[in-house]
Amino acid sequence: MLSLLSLKDFVIVPELTIEADKGLTCLTGETGAGKSILIDALQLVLGARSDTGVIREGAQRTEVAAEFVLTQRARLWLEHNDIESGHSVLMRRTVDTNGRSRCWINGSSVTVTQMRELAERLVDIHGQHAHQSLLKPAYQLQLVDGFGNHRPLLLEVKKAWDVWQKALARLTEATQHQEQLQAESERLSWMQEVLDELSPQENEWKRLSEEHDRLSHSADIVNNVRSAMEHLSTGDNNASRLVTLAQIALTHAGKYDSAYENYAHALSDAASLIDDTARDIAHYMDRLDLDDDRLAEIEDRLNAYWKISRKFHRAPEDIHALWIETRERLYEIEASADIDGLRLLETDARKAFLAQASRLSEARKEAARKLSDAVTREMQSLSMLGGRLEITLPESAPWAGGVERCEFLVSGHAGATPRALTKVASGGELARISLAISVITAQITPVPTLIFDEVDTGIGGAVAEVVGRLLRRLGESRQVLCVTHLPQVAACANQQWLVEKQTEDGVTTSRLRALSEAERIDEIARMSGGLVVSDATRQAANEMIQTAKNAG
């Protein structure tokens, strides 16, 4: 449930902080006062696309923050995303004049996608253009699937569809491109014969290059090592002999001054190190293979690499990978050449898809029936007595969402044959049917906050009163925010907010405030009778409010 909303420099709102409550809250105000600004701000902080146009003129950035009472679904999402949670969750978003948008949840920086994911667990918004979307078959099918909670089935159908399409693509390629595949197979077979003859090993080029470099410079290596050995231990004045003589001299000096004993010990260690190093070098030289025959062998192998490298236009170090690639592609072509096998795989994948689609179809039929009945019941109270909604699911060509499409058929009164919604529903009827669907689907959605943005457009009179009661009834179990221009709807609210526009020194701003009971009467009277509020309109407004309370 939304508990607090804060705006700063949003459109024409310099600053606003308002606390929300449970039940039905209606937002009212004169046309153009900015009633939908609040909804736009909520949508922004809930992850809608940002636009620098929402920044108040003259400001450097806008900031919107919304605090919600934490639900179990939202808490699990926070834990999964390693975001700290408590009794509430604070969502904050800023947009600057450079178009940069930043988002935070409980102080942790997040992406817009994460904002939207969390928002789906907290708020459901029914926009003023929902009745237009209702004319689209794809949206109608979404309503049925949402009502029936078909998401798990939809995922399974989509998965089976992808497997089928992949198998179908392989079969199509094999049957339609046999000549090309045969030519590619012949070319790859020739390449594999050449590469098999070389039989390149992983990292072999690098190892051979290093060994070749060492062997080709064997004379320099031997000369330098012998020189080093001469200086270390084999020459007349080698390092080992000179250090030993210095150590003996310091040992004699140490008889008279103990300080020289430490130096003598250090030189003794140095002499040992020199001797050990000389021995290790000698042993390494004894094991070192500087055979000229080995050098010739390596050069032949490297030349073979270079020959294939030029032939196939690949670097020598990539020849082993090319060998692997060639074998794998040949295996794929050989597998695709098995037309009967591919056809069997495609058949099995199609059957698996149709089986999943059949399960989804049965679930959709049940959901369509229940949704049709529920909407039909609500239509009776919306001045469409005897009218009914029938949801049909005609078969369609298979697609990623199943094997049917959706069509809403409606009759506006008793005795009329249901026809396509696009052909028979007037603007007012469409608005009422859309509202009925919104209320019904809202009852099953797990989110705690529902927002209706002028969904009552196109209705009035007694129907408007029924709509208000529907929303108030919905507010008994959810928090409902409703932007409305109808006094009958506003009178059913548990609390009412007024949006006002004012101009000072040539600057236009908008503000929002919660109304007291007395102020509600004046506002509903204004909505009913225009700018002039009389005692009669006040009395009528008060009666509307009291009637709504008694009905509740």
Secondary structure as UniProt FT lines:
FT   STRAND          2..10
FT   TURN            11..12
FT   STRAND          13..19
FT   STRAND          23..28
FT   TURN            31..32
FT   HELIX           35..45
FT   TURN            46..47
FT   HELIX           52..54
FT   TURN            57..58
FT   STRAND          61..69
FT   HELIX           72..80
FT   TURN            81..82
FT   STRAND          88..96
FT   TURN            97..98
FT   STRAND          101..105
FT   TURN            106..107
FT   STRAND          108..110
FT   HELIX           112..119
FT   TURN            120..122
FT   STRAND          123..126
FT   TURN            128..129
FT   HELIX           130..133
FT   TURN            134..135
FT   HELIX           137..148
FT   HELIX           151..176
FT   HELIX           178..198
FT   TURN            202..203
FT   HELIX           204..216
FT   HELIX           218..229
FT   HELIX           230..234
FT   TURN            236..237
FT   HELIX           239..253
FT   TURN            254..256
FT   HELIX           259..287
FT   HELIX           292..312
FT   HELIX           316..318
FT   HELIX           319..336
FT   HELIX           339..380
FT   TURN            381..383
FT   TURN            385..386
FT   STRAND          388..392
FT   STRAND          395..399
FT   TURN            400..401
FT   STRAND          402..404
FT   STRAND          407..411
FT   TURN            414..415
FT   STRAND          419..420
FT   HELIX           421..424
FT   HELIX           427..444
FT   STRAND          449..453
FT   TURN            455..458
FT   HELIX           461..474
FT   TURN            475..477
FT   STRAND          479..483
FT   HELIX           487..490
FT   TURN            491..492
FT   STRAND          495..504
FT   TURN            505..506
FT   STRAND          507..514
FT   HELIX           517..529
FT   HELIX           535..551
//
